[in-house]
Amino acid sequence: MNEKEIFKLLNWLDFLAERQYGIVTDYFNELQWRLIRQYIRQSRLDSNLMEHTLTAYKKISAGNSRLKNLSDAFLIKKIKKHLFGNKFDFRYLCLYHVIVGCNLLSVDMEQSDVVKPLFGKKKEIDVYAFLEKKWKKRKIACTLSPTEEFITEYLNPYETFDVKNVAVCANMSAGKSTFVNALLGDDYLPARNEATTACVTSVYDCDYMDHINGYVMTGNQIADVAVRLDAPVLDRWNSDSSLKNRHIYLQGNLDNITNNDAIVVVHDTPGVNNSGDFNHKQITYDFLNRSKLDLLIYVANMTQLGTSDEERILKDLARLATEKKIPTFFVLNKADAIDEEAESLDEIVARFKNDVEKCGFKQCAFFPVSSMAARLLKMKLKGKEGLFSSKEKRRFAIFFEEGMDLNLQIEKTGIIAVERAIDAVVAGNWQ
């Protein structure tokens, strides 16, 4: 399975975990899981996917764990008892979910040992006709709406949309991960110390999500899966030395990036000048060289521009961007730390632009940004200020202007200008 297929599977399990209609849901959810297990086994896919996905699913679903001990035959018997009884208890909707699961996993219902017994000795399984008849009879077509909406918004894009790749790189302590967190409007990627970014983390944009799903690969093996994951899980994935050659894949909503009939993926790379681990530079350069990139974003610390270390990195990136014809954005981070009474932002940007052009960059744009302020203000807008640490509460008090429109305050941080520019690149409108 590629990342598109895995995210479709995680999204579907995530959706199912919220559909709880009593005991019949437990039976059907167990049937869904057995379909997934059958699919993985028949396709000879990574068995870790099955193990870790089940663990992640059980954490968020209210499924009855005792059902896993039932034989397939007994499970089918229990489902048929509920399915074809007289009392309506969402069983037809649950059956429809099984059909969606079969389609998602390319399982032939007529050949599946799990699904076919539901319909006895019928030569052909016309499930859709069966359900249509039931829905018409009971006039419950409206119950399909959430499922149909989910399929349209969460599953179909992974069938039809192209992927647009945006790579983000920087020196250590430039605030690169804080910048990506600002795009997400939350605190997901480890940003307390940039040295902790020890691998590539790829964030797939999904405009309808209000949380994060993800998994981590070690080489060609899935090492762990998480549905509705949080920052501590990502910290563990990122810092666990036993996860060799790891690559983290996440899916969440990148604010104000509308995809434009594409799936935008922002790749957060390790800091290239980590003196404690020269492997970080190699990981980043290997990724940039082998990837098909639509945009390169370099995050620079606005308070420490023009170092010899940075000049060497910029020359390397300029060669890559020129060879691959990649447009480049320069995010001048920590703009809030500049004392504009001593020197204006425009002067600093102009001087850095001159340095960048000397390094060989041609097609580029510059954005002064306060990523920390943007992230905290976005979290406030989403009602998540209760998650602030004591230090973040003090920082927020400095950034927040009482009585001023919060959206306008976020725009003043510069983050929305970057998001709109990314949107323009994806849409093919960037000049």
KOLZAMAR-601103 format. One line per 5 residues: their letters; for each residue x, y, z of N, C-alpha, C. Coordinates in steps of 0.1 Angstrom, whole numbers, plus 5000, padded with zeros to 4 digits. Each point is the difference from the previous one (the first is absolute). Example, Ala and Ser with C-alpha at 12.3 -4.5 7.8 and 13.67 -1.06 7.14 Angstrom:
# KOLZAMAR-601103
as> 5132,4943,5078,4991,5012,5000,5009,5012,5000; 4996,5011,4993,5009,5011,5000,4992,5011,5008
***
This chain:
# KOLZAMAR-601103
mneke> 5008,4988,5000,4992,5012,5000,5009,5013,5000; 4996,5009,4992,5007,5013,5000,4993,5009,5011; 5006,5012,5001,4994,5009,5011,4986,5004,4997; 4996,5002,4987,4986,5003,4997,4991,4989,5005; 5003,4988,4998,4992,4988,5004,4999,4999,5015
ifkll> 5011,5002,5006,5001,4999,5015,4991,5011,5006; 5001,5012,4995,4992,5011,5006,4985,4998,4997; 4997,4994,4989,4986,4997,4997,4995,4990,5011; 5008,4990,5003,4996,4990,5010,4999,5006,5014; 5010,5008,5004,4999,5006,5013,4988,5010,5001
nwldf> 4997,5007,4989,4989,5009,5000,4987,4992,5002; 4999,4989,4993,4988,4992,5001,4998,4994,5014; 5010,4995,5006,4999,4995,5014,4997,5011,5010; 5006,5012,4997,4997,5012,5008,4985,5003,5000; 4995,5000,4988,4986,5003,4998,4991,4989,5007
laerq> 5003,4988,4998,4992,4989,5006,5000,5001,5015; 5012,5004,5006,5001,5001,5015,4990,5009,5006; 4995,5010,4992,4990,5010,5005,4986,4995,4998; 4998,4990,4992,4986,4995,4997,4997,4989,5010; 4993,5003,5010,4996,4991,5011,4985,4998,5001
ygivt> 4995,4989,4996,4985,4998,5000,4996,4988,5009; 5008,4998,5011,4996,4988,5008,5008,4988,4996; 4995,4988,5005,5007,4987,4998,5002,4997,4986; 4991,5004,4991,5001,4996,4986,5013,5007,4994; 5003,5011,5005,5013,5007,4995,5012,4992,5004
dyfne> 5000,4994,5012,5011,4992,5003,5002,4988,4991; 4989,4993,4996,5001,4989,4991,5005,5005,4986; 4995,5011,4995,5004,5004,4987,5014,5006,5000; 5004,5006,5011,5014,5005,5001,5010,4988,5000; 4996,4990,5007,5009,4988,5000,5000,4994,4986
lqwrl> 4989,5000,4993,5000,4995,4986,5009,5009,4991; 5000,5013,5002,5009,5009,4993,5014,4996,5002; 5003,4998,5013,5014,4997,5003,5005,4987,4993; 4991,4990,5000,5003,4987,4994,5002,5002,4985; 4992,5009,4994,5003,5003,4986,5013,5006,4997
irqyi> 5004,5009,5009,5014,5006,4999,5010,4990,5002; 4999,4991,5009,5009,4990,5003,5002,4990,4988; 4988,4997,4994,5000,4991,4988,5007,5007,4989; 4997,5013,4998,5006,5007,4989,5016,5001,5001; 5004,5003,5012,5015,5001,5003,5006,4986,4998
rqsrl> 4994,4990,5005,5005,4986,4999,5001,4996,4985; 4989,5002,4993,5000,4995,4986,5009,5008,4991; 5002,5013,5003,5009,5009,4993,5015,4998,5004; 5002,4992,5010,5013,4998,5006,5007,5014,5003; 4992,5008,5006,5005,5013,5005,5007,4999,5013
dsnlm> 5006,5011,5004,5007,5000,5013,4991,4997,5011; 5003,4989,5007,4991,4995,5011,5000,5011,5012; 5010,5008,5001,5000,5010,5010,4989,5010,4998; 4996,5002,4988,4989,5009,4997,4987,4995,5007; 4998,4987,4999,4988,4994,5006,5001,5002,5015
ehtlt> 5011,4996,5006,5002,5000,5014,4998,5015,5006; 5007,5009,4994,5000,5014,5005,4987,5007,4997; 4994,4997,4989,4987,5007,4997,4989,4995,5009; 5000,4987,5003,4991,4995,5010,5001,5006,5013; 5012,5002,5005,5003,5006,5013,4995,5015,5000
aykki> 5003,5007,4989,4995,5014,4999,4985,5001,4999; 4994,4990,4993,4985,5001,4999,4993,4997,5013; 5005,4990,5007,4994,4996,5013,5001,5011,5010; 5010,5009,4999,5002,5011,5009,4989,5010,4999; 4995,5002,4988,4990,5010,4997,4986,4995,4999
sagns> 4998,4987,4998,4987,4994,4998,4995,4994,5013; 4987,4999,5000,4993,4994,5012,4997,4985,4998; 5008,4994,4991,4997,4986,4996,5002,4991,5012; 4993,4989,4999,5000,4990,5011,5011,4990,4997; 5011,5000,5008,5012,4992,4997,4997,4985,5001
rlknl> 4989,4996,5006,4997,4985,5001,4996,4995,4987; 4996,5008,4990,4996,4995,4987,5011,4995,4992; 5013,5004,5003,5011,4995,4993,5002,4985,5001; 4994,4994,5011,5001,4986,5002,4990,4992,4993; 4990,5006,4994,4989,4993,4993,5006,4995,4987
sdafl> 4995,4988,4996,5003,4994,4987,4993,5009,4989; 5005,4999,4988,4994,5007,4989,4985,4996,4999; 4998,4987,5000,4986,4994,4999,4991,5006,5010; 5004,5000,5013,4992,5004,5011,4997,5016,4999; 5010,5007,4995,4999,5014,4999,4989,5003,4989
ikkik> 5001,4993,4989,4990,5002,4989,4986,4996,5005; 4999,4990,5008,4987,4995,5005,4994,5012,5009; 5009,5006,5008,4995,5011,5009,4995,5012,4992; 5008,5003,4989,4997,5011,4992,4987,4998,4992; 4998,4988,4995,4988,4997,4992,4988,5000,5009
khlfg> 5002,4997,5013,4988,5000,5009,4996,5015,5002; 5009,5009,5001,4997,5014,5001,4996,5006,4986; 5007,4995,4990,4998,5007,4987,4986,4997,4994; 4995,4988,5002,4988,4996,4993,4988,4999,5010; 5002,5006,5012,4989,5000,5009,4990,5010,4997
nkfdf> 4990,5002,5008,4990,5010,4997,5002,5014,5006; 5008,5000,5011,5003,5013,5006,5011,5007,4993; 4997,5013,4997,5011,5007,4993,5009,5007,5010; 5013,4997,4999,5010,5006,5009,5013,5004,4993; 4998,5007,4988,5011,5005,4992,5008,4988,4994
rylcl> 4995,4988,4999,5007,4989,4995,5003,5002,4985; 4990,5006,4993,5002,5002,4985,5011,5010,4997; 5001,5010,5008,5010,5010,4999,5014,4993,5003; 5000,4992,5010,5013,4993,5003,5004,4991,4989; 4990,4993,4994,5003,4992,4988,5005,5008,4989
yhviv> 4995,5012,4998,5005,5008,4989,5015,5004,5003; 5003,5002,5013,5014,5002,5004,5009,4989,4996; 4995,4988,5001,5007,4988,4996,5003,5000,4985; 4990,5004,4993,5001,5001,4985,5011,5010,4997; 5000,5012,5006,5010,5010,4998,5014,4994,5003
gcnll> 5001,4993,5011,5012,4994,5004,5005,4990,4989; 4991,4992,4995,5004,4991,4989,5005,5007,4988; 4993,5011,4996,5005,5008,4989,5013,5007,5002; 5002,5005,5013,5012,5006,5003,5012,4991,5000; 4998,4987,5004,5011,4990,5000,5000,4991,4988
svdme> 4991,5004,4990,5000,4992,4987,4997,4985,5004; 4991,4998,5009,4996,4986,5004,4987,4996,4992; 5001,4989,4993,4988,4995,4992,4991,4993,5010; 4988,5006,5001,4991,4995,5010,4995,4986,4997; 4999,4997,4987,4996,4987,4996,5011,4989,5003
qsdvv> 5012,5004,5002,5011,4991,5002,5005,5000,5015; 4995,5010,5007,5005,5002,5014,4994,4990,5009; 5008,4992,5007,4995,4991,5010,4993,5007,5012; 5003,5013,5002,4994,5007,5011,4987,5006,4996; 4998,5005,4988,4988,5007,4996,4989,4991,4994
kplfg> 5005,4991,4991,4990,4992,4992,4990,4992,5009; 5005,4995,5011,4990,4992,5009,4988,5008,5005; 5002,5014,5000,4988,5008,5004,4988,4998,4992; 5002,4996,4987,4989,4999,4991,4997,4986,4996; 5004,4990,5008,4996,4987,4999,5004,4993,4987
kkkei> 4991,4994,4993,5004,4992,4988,4996,5007,4987; 4997,5013,5001,4997,5008,4988,5012,4999,4990; 4996,4999,4987,5011,4998,4990,5007,5014,4998; 4992,5010,5001,5006,5014,4998,4996,5008,5011; 5010,5008,5005,4997,5009,5011,4997,5014,4995
dvyaf> 4987,5003,4999,4996,5014,4995,4998,5008,5013; 5010,5003,5007,4999,5007,5013,4993,5014,4998; 5004,5007,4990,4995,5013,4998,4985,5000,4998; 4995,4990,4992,4985,4999,4998,4994,4997,5013; 5006,4991,5008,4994,4996,5013,4999,5012,5009
lekkw> 5011,5008,5001,4999,5012,5009,4991,5011,4995; 5000,5001,4986,4991,5011,4995,4985,4996,5003; 4997,4988,4999,4986,4996,5004,4997,5003,5014; 5010,4996,5009,4997,5003,5014,4999,5015,5003; 5009,5008,4994,5000,5014,5003,4987,5006,4995
kkrki> 4995,4996,4988,4988,5006,4995,4988,4996,5009; 5000,4988,5004,4989,4995,5009,5000,5007,5013; 5011,5003,5005,5000,5007,5014,5003,5015,4999; 5002,5005,4988,5002,5014,4998,5011,5006,5009; 5012,4993,4999,5011,5004,5008,5012,5004,4992
actls> 4998,5004,4988,5012,5004,4991,5008,5011,5006; 4994,5009,5009,5008,5011,5005,5011,4995,5009; 4999,4987,5006,5011,4995,5008,5013,4998,4992; 4999,4999,4987,5011,4998,4992,5009,5013,4999; 4995,5011,5002,5006,5013,4998,5014,5001,5006
pteef> 5002,4997,5012,5014,5001,5006,5010,4991,4993; 4996,4988,4997,5009,4991,4993,5003,5005,4986; 4990,5004,4992,5003,5005,4987,5009,5012,5000; 4997,5009,5010,5009,5012,5001,5014,4997,5003; 5002,4990,5009,5013,4995,5004,5007,4995,4988
iteyl> 4993,4991,4992,5007,4994,4988,5004,5011,4990; 4992,5010,4998,5003,5011,4991,5012,5008,5005; 5000,5003,5013,5010,5010,5005,5013,4993,5004; 5000,4988,5005,5011,4994,5006,5006,4989,4992; 4992,4992,4992,5005,4989,4993,5002,5002,4985
npyet> 4991,5007,4994,5001,5002,4985,5012,5008,4996; 5004,5011,5008,5012,5007,4995,5013,4991,4999; 5001,4990,5008,5011,4991,4999,5000,4991,4987; 4988,5000,4994,4999,4992,4987,5004,5009,4988; 4996,5013,5001,5001,5008,4988,5010,5011,5000
fdvkn> 5004,5005,5012,5009,5012,5001,5015,4996,4998; 5007,5009,4993,5015,4999,5000,5006,5005,5013; 5012,4996,5003,5007,5005,5012,5009,5011,4996; 5000,5011,5007,5009,5012,4999,5009,5000,5012; 5013,5000,4998,5010,4998,5010,5007,5014,5004
vavca> 4999,5003,5012,5007,5012,5005,5010,4996,5011; 5013,5003,4997,5010,4996,5010,5004,5012,5008; 5001,4998,5013,5004,5011,5009,5013,4996,5007; 5010,5009,4998,5013,4997,5006,5006,5013,5006; 5010,4998,5009,5006,5011,5007,5012,4996,5008
nmsag> 5007,5010,5005,5010,4997,5011,4993,4996,5013; 5008,4994,5009,4994,4998,5013,4996,5013,5007; 4989,4999,5008,4996,5012,5008,4994,5011,4992; 4997,4998,4987,4994,5011,4992,4985,5001,5002; 4995,4989,5007,4985,5000,5002,4992,4993,4989
kstfv> 5007,4991,4994,4994,4993,4988,4987,4992,5005; 5002,4991,5010,4988,4992,5005,4989,5009,5006; 5004,5011,5006,4990,5010,5005,4992,5006,4988; 5007,5002,4989,4994,5005,4988,4990,4990,4995; 5003,4987,4999,4991,4990,4995,4988,4999,5010
nallg> 5003,5000,5013,4989,5000,5010,4991,5012,4998; 5006,5012,4996,4991,5011,4997,4991,4998,4988; 5005,4993,4990,4991,4996,4989,4989,4991,5004; 5003,4991,5010,4990,4991,5005,4991,5007,5011; 5005,5011,5005,4992,5007,5010,4999,4993,5013
ddylp> 5011,4992,5004,5000,4992,5012,5014,4996,5003; 5002,4993,5011,5014,4996,5005,5001,4985,4997; 5004,4996,4989,5002,4986,4997,5015,4996,4998; 5007,5007,4991,5014,4996,4998,5008,5005,5012; 5010,4992,5004,5009,5004,5011,5008,5013,4996
arnea> 4998,5010,5008,5007,5013,4996,5007,5007,5012; 5001,4992,5011,5007,5006,5012,5015,5001,4997; 5005,4991,4992,5014,5000,4996,5001,4994,4986; 5004,5008,4990,5000,4996,4986,5008,4987,4998; 5010,4998,5009,5008,4988,4998,4992,4987,5002
ttacv> 4988,5001,5006,4992,4988,5001,4993,4996,4987; 5000,5008,4990,4995,4996,4987,5010,4991,4993; 4999,4987,5003,5010,4991,4995,4996,4992,4988; 4989,5003,4994,4996,4993,4988,4991,5009,4992; 4996,4996,4988,4991,5007,4992,4985,4997,5005
tsvyd> 4993,5011,5002,4986,4998,5004,4991,5006,4989; 4992,4992,4993,4992,5005,4989,4985,5002,5005; 4995,5012,4998,4986,5003,5005,4991,5002,4988; 4991,4991,4998,4990,5000,4989,4988,5008,5004; 4997,5010,4992,4989,5009,5003,4987,4994,4997
cdymd> 4991,5001,5010,4986,4996,4998,4991,5011,5006; 4993,5007,4992,4993,5012,5004,4989,4998,5010; 4995,4987,5001,4989,4997,5009,5003,4995,5013; 5013,4998,5003,5004,4994,5012,5002,5010,5012; 4997,4996,5012,5002,5008,5011,5010,4994,5010
hingy> 5007,4989,4995,5009,4993,5009,5011,4994,4990; 5009,4992,5006,5011,4994,4992,4999,4985,5000; 5001,4993,4989,5003,4986,4999,5014,4998,4994; 5006,4989,5003,5013,4998,4994,5006,4986,5003; 5012,4998,4994,5008,4988,5002,5014,5003,4998
vmtgn> 5009,4991,5004,5014,5001,4998,5006,4988,4994; 5008,5002,4990,5007,4989,4992,5014,4999,5004; 5005,4988,5001,5015,4998,5002,5004,4992,4988; 5007,5006,4990,5003,4994,4988,4986,4997,4992; 4997,4988,4997,4988,4996,4993,4990,4994,5010
qiadv> 5002,5001,5013,4991,4994,5010,4993,5011,5008; 4987,4997,5002,4992,5009,5009,5004,4997,5014; 5005,5010,5008,5004,4997,5014,4989,5004,5009; 4991,5009,4997,4989,5004,5009,4990,5008,4993; 4987,4999,5004,4989,5007,4995,4992,5007,5011
avrld> 4995,5012,4997,4992,5007,5010,4989,5008,4994; 4988,4998,5006,4988,5008,4995,4998,5010,5011; 4998,5012,4996,4998,5011,5010,5012,5001,5009; 5012,5001,4994,5012,5000,5008,5002,5014,5006; 5010,5001,5010,5003,5013,5006,5015,5002,5000
apvld> 5005,5011,5005,5014,5004,5000,5009,4989,5007; 4996,4995,5012,5009,4990,5006,5003,4988,4991; 4990,4995,4992,5002,4989,4991,5010,5004,4990; 4999,5012,4994,5010,5005,4990,5014,5001,5006; 5000,5005,5012,5013,5001,5007,5007,4987,5001
rwnsd> 4992,4989,5003,5006,4987,5002,5004,4995,4986; 4992,5001,4990,5004,4996,4987,5013,5007,4995; 5001,5013,5003,5011,5007,4995,5013,4998,5007; 4999,4996,5013,5012,4999,5008,5004,4986,5003; 4992,4990,4996,5003,4986,5004,5011,4995,4991
sslkn> 5011,4997,5006,5012,4996,4993,4999,4986,4994; 4990,4993,5005,4998,4986,4994,4993,5000,4986; 4994,5012,4997,4993,5001,4987,5010,5005,4990; 5007,4991,4994,5011,5003,4990,4994,5004,4987; 5006,5010,4993,4996,5005,4987,4985,5003,4999
rhiyl> 4995,5007,5010,4986,5002,5001,4996,5012,4992; 4987,4999,4996,4993,5011,4993,4986,5001,5006; 4996,5011,5005,4987,5002,5006,4990,5006,4990; 4988,4994,4999,4990,5005,4991,4988,5004,5009; 4996,5012,4998,4988,5006,5007,4990,5005,4991
qgnld> 4987,5001,5005,4990,5006,4992,4992,5009,5009; 4999,5013,4996,4992,5010,5008,4997,5011,4991; 4994,5010,5005,4995,5012,4993,5011,5011,5000; 5006,5003,4989,5009,5012,4999,4991,5012,4997; 5000,5009,5010,4990,5011,4999,5002,5009,4987
nitnn> 4989,5003,4994,5000,5010,4989,5007,4995,4988; 5003,4987,4999,5005,4993,4988,4989,4992,4995; 4994,5003,4988,4988,4994,4996,5002,4989,4990; 5012,4996,4997,5003,4988,4992,4998,5002,4985; 4989,5007,4996,4998,5002,4986,5001,4987,4992
daivv> 4991,4990,5003,5000,4987,4994,5013,4993,5000; 5007,5002,5011,5013,4993,5002,5001,4997,5015; 5009,4991,5003,5003,4998,5014,5014,5006,5003; 4999,5011,5008,5013,5007,5004,5007,4992,5011; 5013,4997,4998,5007,4994,5011,5012,5009,5003
vhdtp> 5001,5003,5013,5011,5008,5005,5010,4991,5007; 5012,4999,4996,5010,4991,5005,5010,5008,5009; 4999,4997,5013,5009,5007,5010,5013,4991,5001; 5012,5006,4997,5012,4993,4999,5009,5004,5012; 5010,4991,5003,5009,5003,5012,5009,5012,4997
gvnns> 5003,5007,5011,5009,5012,4998,5014,4996,4994; 5004,5007,4990,5012,4995,4992,5013,5004,5006; 5000,5008,5011,5013,5003,5006,5002,4995,5014; 4993,4989,5003,5001,4994,5014,5014,4995,5002; 5008,5007,5008,5014,4995,5003,5000,4987,5008
gdfnh> 4989,4997,5007,5000,4988,5008,4997,4988,4992; 4994,5001,4988,4996,4989,4991,5001,5004,4986; 5011,4997,4993,5002,5004,4986,4991,4992,4991; 4994,4989,5005,4991,4992,4992,4987,5008,4997; 4997,5010,5008,4988,5008,4997,5001,5007,4986
kqity> 5012,5006,4998,5002,5006,4987,4999,4991,4988; 5005,4987,5002,4999,4990,4990,4986,4996,4997; 4992,4998,5011,4986,4997,4999,4992,5010,4991; 5003,5013,5004,4993,5011,4993,5004,5001,4985; 5013,4999,4997,5005,5001,4986,4995,4988,4992
dflnr> 5001,4989,5006,4995,4988,4993,4985,5001,4996; 4992,5005,5009,4986,5001,4998,4998,5011,4989; 5006,5011,5001,4998,5011,4990,5005,4995,4986; 5010,4993,4999,5005,4995,4987,4992,4990,4993; 4994,4991,5008,4992,4989,4994,4985,5003,4998
skldl> 4996,5011,5006,4985,5003,5000,4997,5010,4988; 4988,4998,4995,4994,5009,4991,4993,5011,5007; 5006,5012,5000,4996,5011,5009,4993,5011,4991; 4989,5005,5006,4993,5011,4993,5003,5014,5006; 5006,4999,5012,5003,5013,5007,5011,4996,5011
liyva> 5010,5009,5002,5009,4999,5010,4999,5012,5009; 4999,4998,5013,4999,5011,5010,5012,4999,5009; 5007,5011,5001,5012,5001,5009,4996,5009,5011; 5001,4995,5013,4997,5008,5011,5013,5006,5006; 5001,5013,5001,5012,5006,5005,4996,5007,5013
nmtql> 5010,5000,5010,4998,5008,5012,5003,5014,4998; 4990,5009,5000,5002,5014,4997,5010,5007,5009; 5003,4994,5012,5009,5007,5009,5015,4995,4997; 5001,4990,4991,5014,4994,4998,5002,4998,4985; 4998,5010,4992,5001,4998,4986,5015,5003,4996
gtsde> 5004,4994,4988,5013,5003,4994,5012,4992,5006; 4997,4989,5008,5012,4993,5005,5006,4992,4989; 5013,4996,5002,5007,4993,4989,4994,4986,4999; 4995,4994,5011,4994,4987,4999,4988,5001,4991; 4992,5010,5002,4988,5002,4992,5003,5002,4985
erilk> 5011,5008,4997,5004,5002,4987,5003,4987,4992; 5007,4991,5007,5003,4987,4993,4987,4992,4997; 4991,5000,5009,4988,4993,4998,4992,5006,4989; 4999,5014,4999,4992,5006,4990,5006,4998,4986; 5013,4999,4999,5006,4997,4987,4997,4986,4996
dlarl> 5000,4990,5009,4996,4987,4997,4985,4999,4995; 4991,5007,5007,4986,5000,4997,4997,5008,4987; 5008,5010,4997,4999,5007,4988,5003,4992,4988; 5010,4991,5001,5003,4991,4989,4989,4990,4998; 4995,4995,5011,4989,4990,4999,4987,5007,4994
atekk> 4997,5012,5004,4988,5007,4996,5001,5004,4985; 5012,5003,4996,5002,5004,4986,4999,4988,4991; 5007,4989,5004,5000,4988,4992,4986,4994,4998; 4992,5000,5011,4986,4994,5000,4989,5011,4997; 5005,5012,4998,4990,5011,4997,4989,5001,5010
iptff> 5004,5000,5013,4991,5001,5011,4999,5014,5005; 4988,5006,5000,4998,5013,5007,5003,4999,5014; 5006,5011,5006,5004,5000,5014,4995,5011,5008; 4995,4997,5011,4995,5011,5010,5010,5001,5011; 5003,5012,5004,5008,5002,5012,4992,5005,5011
vlnka> 4998,4993,5011,4992,5004,5012,5010,5005,5010; 5000,5013,5002,5009,5007,5010,4993,5000,5013; 5003,4989,5008,4992,4998,5012,5005,5008,5012; 4992,5000,5010,5003,5008,5012,5000,5015,4998; 4991,5004,4991,4999,5015,4997,4997,5008,5012
daide> 4993,4994,5009,4995,5007,5012,5012,5004,5009; 5012,4993,4998,5011,5003,5008,5009,5012,4995; 4996,5006,4989,5007,5011,4994,4996,5013,5006; 5009,5008,5004,4998,5013,5006,4999,5010,4988; 4988,5003,4996,4998,5008,4988,5004,5015,5002
eaesl> 5002,5004,5013,5005,5013,5002,5015,5001,4996; 5007,4989,5001,5014,5000,4996,5002,4997,4985; 4992,4991,4994,5001,4996,4986,4987,4995,4995; 4995,5004,4989,4987,4996,4994,5001,4986,4995; 4988,4993,5000,4999,4987,4993,5004,5001,4986
deiva> 4995,5010,4993,5003,5001,4985,5015,5001,4998; 5008,5007,5008,5014,5000,4998,5007,4987,5002; 4995,4992,5010,5006,4987,5003,4997,4991,4988; 4987,5000,4995,4996,4992,4989,5008,5003,4988; 5002,5013,4997,5007,5004,4988,5015,4995,5000
rfknd> 5006,5001,5012,5014,4995,5001,5001,4985,4999; 4990,4993,5006,5000,4986,4998,4997,4995,4986; 4991,5008,4993,4997,4997,4986,5013,5001,4992; 5008,5010,5002,5012,5002,4993,5010,4989,5002; 5001,4995,5013,5008,4988,5003,4996,4988,4993
vekcg> 4986,4998,5000,4995,4988,4993,5002,5000,4985; 4999,5011,4994,5002,5001,4985,5014,4997,4997; 5009,5005,5009,5015,4997,4998,5003,4985,5000; 4991,4993,5008,5002,4985,5001,4995,4992,4988; 4992,5007,4991,4996,4994,4988,4985,4998,4999
fkqca> 4992,5005,5009,4986,4998,4999,4994,5010,4990; 4990,4996,4993,4994,5009,4990,4985,5001,5002; 4992,4989,5000,4986,5000,5002,4996,4999,5014; 4999,5011,5008,4998,4999,5014,4991,5012,5005; 4995,4998,5012,4992,5010,5007,5004,5000,5015
ffpvs> 4997,5011,5007,5005,5002,5014,4988,5004,5009; 4999,4993,5011,4989,5003,5010,5005,5001,5014; 5000,5012,5006,5002,5001,5014,4988,4994,5008; 5003,4991,5009,4990,4993,5007,5003,4999,5015; 4990,5000,5009,5002,4996,5014,4992,4988,5002
smaar> 5007,4988,4998,4993,4987,5001,4994,4997,5013; 5008,5003,5011,4995,4998,5014,4987,5007,5002; 4999,5013,4996,4988,5008,5002,4989,4994,4992; 5003,4996,4988,4989,4995,4991,4994,4987,5006; 5009,4991,5005,4995,4988,5006,4991,5003,5012
llkmk> 5005,5008,5009,4992,5003,5012,4987,5007,4997; 5000,5009,4991,4988,5007,4996,4990,4991,4993; 5005,4991,4992,4991,4991,4993,4994,4990,5010; 5008,4996,5010,4994,4991,5011,4990,5007,5008; 5002,5013,5002,4989,5008,5007,4988,5001,4992
lkgke> 5001,5002,4987,4989,5000,4991,4992,4987,5000; 5007,4989,5002,4993,4987,5000,4996,4996,5014; 5002,5009,5010,4995,4997,5013,5010,4990,5008; 5012,5000,4996,5010,4990,5006,5010,5007,5009; 4997,5012,5004,5009,5007,5009,5002,4993,5013
glfss> 4991,4991,5004,5002,4993,5012,5012,4990,5000; 5005,4998,4988,5011,4991,4998,5014,5007,5001; 5000,5013,5002,5012,5008,5001,5008,4996,5012; 5013,4999,4999,5009,4998,5012,5001,5014,5007; 5006,5000,5011,5001,5013,5008,5008,5010,4992
kekrr> 5011,4995,4993,5008,5009,4992,4992,5005,4988; 4992,4991,4994,4992,5004,4988,4989,5011,5004; 4995,4998,5012,4990,5010,5005,5006,5014,5001; 5013,5000,5005,5007,5013,5001,5003,5006,4986; 5004,4991,4991,5002,5004,4986,4988,5005,4993
faiff> 4989,4993,5003,4987,5004,4994,4995,5013,5004; 5003,5003,5013,4996,5013,5006,5007,5012,4993; 5012,4997,4995,5008,5010,4993,4994,5002,4985; 4997,4989,4994,4995,5000,4986,4986,5005,4999; 4991,4996,5009,4986,5003,4999,4996,5014,5003
eegmd> 4992,5006,4991,4996,5014,5001,4985,5000,5003; 4996,5003,5013,4987,5000,5005,4991,5009,4991; 4988,4996,4996,4991,5008,4993,5002,5001,4985; 5011,4994,4995,5003,5000,4986,4996,4986,4994; 4994,5001,4988,4995,4988,4993,5012,4989,4999
lnlqi> 4996,4988,5005,5011,4990,5001,5005,4995,4986; 4991,5000,4991,5005,4996,4986,5010,5010,4995; 4997,5013,5003,5009,5011,4995,5014,4998,5007; 4999,4997,5013,5013,4998,5008,5008,4988,4994; 4993,4990,4996,5007,4988,4993,5006,5005,4987
ektgi> 4993,5008,4993,5005,5004,4987,5013,5009,5002; 5000,5007,5010,5012,5009,5003,5012,4992,5003; 4999,4987,5004,5012,4992,5002,5007,4996,4987; 4994,5002,4989,5006,4996,4987,4997,4986,4995; 4994,4992,5009,4998,4986,4996,4990,4998,4989
iaver> 4989,5008,5000,4990,4999,4990,5005,5003,4986; 5009,5010,4999,5006,5004,4987,5008,4988,4995; 5007,4992,5008,5007,4988,4996,4990,4989,4995; 4989,4998,5008,4990,4990,4996,4993,5004,4987; 4997,5012,4997,4994,5004,4988,5010,4998,4988
aidav> 5013,5003,5003,5010,4998,4989,5001,4985,4997; 5000,4991,5010,5001,4986,4998,4988,4995,4992; 4988,5006,5003,4988,4997,4992,5002,5004,4986; 5006,5011,4997,5002,5005,4987,5009,4991,4992; 5010,4995,5006,5010,4990,4994,4992,4988,4996
vagnw> 4993,4994,5009,4992,4988,4998,4990,5002,4988; 4994,5011,5000,4990,5003,4989,5007,5004,4987; 5013,5001,5000,5007,5004,4988,4999,5015,4996; 4997,5008,5011,4998,5014,4997,5012,5009,5006; 5010,4993,5004,5011,5008,5006,5009,5005,4989
q> 5003,5013,5000,5009,5006,4991,5014,5002,5005
***
